[in-house]
């Protein structure tokens, strides 16, 4: 009986002692936390994607609070949450349209592969290292080995039927992790509300661009010359659309001799259909 | 001189031939859970080493001056768990206040150590082996270093495994467990280690 009492006493006293030490320590070592940090954190996406450049969502919330990051730092959270964070921080709600990622390539099988069969690691970084600047004929385009698919936390990028990465514009939150992972650097951000896209990043001159891919931009400048808004410029043999100026008139879609510029809302697809190479 | 040799023998045993992970199978949970990246593995290893050293010191004191005095040896497990849990909590608060950079670097791994059975294991083994205070502390710290060695080696292998071409059904823990098993076999080689 005495044993039981001893056991109870010793453990009870030990527990009480440690409890006391801990409660004293929690007062001594108290770190004051700004309640706003918790509030900001609740408005972030919570995926810990790292797209903002800070270690996790907690790091991003701390940076927003410290003023080193803008209230829009978390792209995946969207404009409503950015507005909520701005309110917490006592700022005006930011204006700005939703952005999404876009793959500047539509080649894939239409660009052709150098080898009958690639037996290396299924990864674009590895495919890039194959002698002669990668496995693809085109040395600028998407290799289609899915490195971007693996890093996407939102299931918003997939390899399509042509063997090219394609962004699901509805799911994309523009965290740009795919752009960081892509060894070819063909993924860029663009406004969600666009109609006309130009999926090519080939800087080669017309003839070789044509030889390497059936859906390449040859830099003919027909779109640049015909654009009524002056929104298209050809630089380094590849056209780019300035979405600040683009009015979605569709002139370039009609003029492009390669049928490369497309209206994404016309048939719901980015991919133009090109029958023969 | 004799003490130094015996301490050296304890250290070598704890790091290599009696490695906590590969030959005693203690602390497997953080070993598998926090070994995807070398950086975090190093952080976890250092935190565990720190806590194991401190825990062996304090549990030895608690055992010698309280439990043995009152003839309550059968309470070791309960008392040690209490000590370790409070110790980790205390260290967490202390680090948050005085070394915030280290605190953020260790992150969630610090509270996780409470449930690391290698820490309780080292406290109980100290008593089982009849170690004195110095030996206990040395065994605790070198046991932690053995854990650090194991988890860093394992994490560097797992970083390479990401690019390896193995069947899909092996993805994740299956391939990690097979790797850990092979590493344990390799560490068995140290069991023949005879120094003096």
Contacts between the chains, C-beta under 8 A, distances in Angstrom:
chain1	res1	chain2	res2	distance
A	3	B	71	7.8
A	3	B	72	7.9
A	6	B	70	5.3
A	6	B	71	7.7
A	6	B	72	6.2
A	7	B	72	5.8
A	7	B	75	5.8
A	10	B	66	6.3
A	10	B	67	7.5
A	10	B	70	5.7
A	10	B	72	5.8
A	10	B	75	7.0
A	10	B	79	7.6
A	11	B	75	6.5
A	11	B	78	6.4
A	11	B	79	6.5
A	11	B	82	7.3
A	14	B	62	7.4
A	14	B	66	7.2
A	14	B	79	6.3
A	14	B	82	6.1
A	14	B	83	7.8
A	15	B	82	6.1
A	18	B	82	6.4
A	18	B	83	7.4
A	18	B	86	3.9
A	19	B	86	7.8
A	21	B	86	7.1
A	21	B	90	6.9
A	22	B	86	5.9
A	22	B	89	5.7
A	22	B	90	6.2
A	22	B	93	7.7
A	25	B	90	5.6
A	25	B	93	5.2
A	25	B	94	7.2
A	26	B	93	5.9
A	28	B	97	7.7
A	29	B	93	4.3
A	29	B	94	5.8
A	29	B	96	6.5
A	29	B	97	3.7
A	29	B	98	7.5
A	30	B	97	7.5
A	31	B	96	5.3
A	31	B	97	5.8
A	31	B	100	7.8
A	121	B	163	5.5
A	121	B	165	6.4
A	122	B	165	7.7
A	123	B	163	6.7
A	126	B	163	7.2
